[in-house]
Amino acid sequence: MNIRRAGQVLLEVALPLYGIASTPERRHYWKNLSLWRSAKLLSAVFFILSSVAFIMDLFAAKDPFPLGAVLVMAAVFGGLNVLFVLAELRHPALLFPVLIVILGAIFVFLKLPRKRHPSREEIVQRTIFDTSCLITVILLSYRLFLSFTTTEGVTHVQLQTELSFAHAIQNTLVPPIAHKDSLLEIYGRTLPSEMVGGDLVDVVIMQDSTMAYLADVSGHGIPAGVLMGMVKTAMRQGASMRQSLPDLLDGVNGVLPAVKEPHMYATLAGLKFERNSGGETKAEYILAGHFPLLHYRKSANDVMRCGMEQFPLGLLPGVSYNSNCRMCGPGDLFAIMSDGLTETEDAKGEEFGLARVEELLLRLADKPLPEIFESVIAAVAHHGKQQDDRTLLLLRILPRA
């Protein structure tokens, strides 16, 4: 155990609240824990901190506080410390005001008039009363703490197991893409907003063509991971049968409604490249509920938006899809991205948008694809906080050898 870890353990022992929110993961957990689910914990805090009033009364046994005041202050101490815990977990800016109120309550309690020179019998009775109350509140708080840790502990383990399983699914389905052959150079990655995202990016290399696509699956977690697996399997199966992009999406859309939850769907943007005998490269593109992909044309030094309005996959059965084609030359660059990138908002609520990506492509078109990727992601990150998965797939046409 290193010195830093040892210091953290000592802080967690000395300051329990530090242990509760000492890491980003812990802060995220407590911030998203509902008040209803944390009721047992807050009740335990109330009872354990209400004991302060009884302890103070025990120390003042020869000059006891009024019995009613002890009970009132027990409730006040417990309630204020519940507010302190809530401030620590949800609104740290309120910690100092709540602490001032707690110290003020202690000061008022100490200034209350006491009964001077009580009889021995009265001291014994008060001692028995305070001790009984102490034992009661400690047992209650212990039972509530135990109940909270067992119920929430099981829930947390189940959640972590699900997240780990979904994360493993995503690592298998969506590995980083870096490929280069005689036709194309390809680079792409997805940056999930959480441990498990809903974006799928894939490239299928065939003997006479190459297919690349990005699918944005609704939702997160295991359901989204399962749907991603279905989409990837169906797309690769269709590609192996040499289906055209419209036929491929028709088939995917036909099978998805029966194997998913009704509210789930997937948007998709896809490209298929073929080079004819004359050396020209044809790019067939298709969109299903997705915004336009971008085509940088090296010969004209401009960026064209390739878009079409069609329904997402799995939303409506029986829908037919169409594709368009573009001719492209060496040095041309295609960019497919998810809305988590373009819809990133700054402090004023302005989205990053496609126009900024177009400007970056024009300026960086001749740079290595990983450098273009990092530049775009850095610009988006500088523009605003990540709220959704950010995925970018770049494809460059290479000159014929």
Helices and strands as residue ranges (DSSP letters): H 3-14, H 16-20, H 24-32, H 39-59, H 67-89, G 92-94, H 95-110, H 120-173, E 177-180, E 184-191, E 199-205, E 210-217, H 221-240, H 245-255, G 256-259, E 266-275, E 281-288, E 293-297, E 302-306, E 324-328, E 333-337, H 339-342, H 353-364, H 369-383, E 390-397
